[in-house]
Amino acid sequence: MEFVKDLQSDILLELHVPDFEIAKKFYGNIGYEVVWEKAPHDEDGYLVMRSGNSILNFTVVMSKFTSTHFLNASVKTRLEAMGLK
């Protein structure tokens, strides 16, 4: 990705979203443009948007981690659910 070579960003943030189209519309309305996108397939997509020196990265939220039970669980339980503990 050419735009990353000499990266000097004032914001470099990764957000987890349920749908790239919603993110593109919202952030596009405030001046961000898509600079790279890998369409979601089996929840592994990635989107990069840029406005000046600000870069936002997006991943698709995995559906198994969006249930109320998961979001209300303790950190230990969440890590176990993600296979990290």
N, C-alpha and C positions, 0 to 999 in steps of 0.2 A: 504494500500500500504506500504509494508515493507520498501522500500527505503526512505520513508519520515520521519521515526521515528526520526533519529538523523541527520536531514538535516543541513548541513553546506555548503552552496553553495556560490560560488563566482559570479554566475549569476543565477537568477531565473526570467525568462521572459516569458510572454504569447504573442504569435503572432496569428493573425487572417489570415488564409490562405484559398484559394479557393479549395485546394486539398491536402490531406495528402500525397499522393504518391510523389508529387513534393517536398514537404518538406522533406520526408524521404530520397529521393534520394540526394537532395542538402546537407542537414546536415549530412547524412551518409557518403558522400564523404569527409567531413572534420572531421570525427572521432566521430560523435554522434551515439548512438545506441538507438533503441526503447526500453523503459522499461515498457511502459503501453500504451494501445490503446483501445479506444471504437470507433468502426467504425461509421462513420457518417450515421445517419438515420434521415431524416427530419431535417438536419442541426444541430444536437445536439452532434456530435462526439467530442472526445478529444484525444489528442496524447501527450505523454511525452517522450522526448529524453534526453539522458545524455551523457556527455563526461567528465570524471573525476568528479570534483565538480560542473561543469556547467550543469544546467538543463534548457531546453527549453520546454515550454508548447504550444500547438497549439489547436485552435478551428477553426471550419469551418466558413467562412464568410457567413452570411445570404444573399442570393441573393437579397432580397428586399432592402438591405443596400449597394449594390455595384453599383447602377446605377449612372451615371454621375450627374444626378440631385441631388441625395442624397449627394454625395461626395462634390458637390459644394455648398450645402446649408449651411446656418448659423448654428452655434452650437445649437441655440434655435430650429430651424426647425428639426435638426437631433434628438434632445432629444424628441421632440414631435412625430416624426416618430417612435421612439423606444418605445413610451408609457411611457416616463420617466418625462414628464413635463405636 
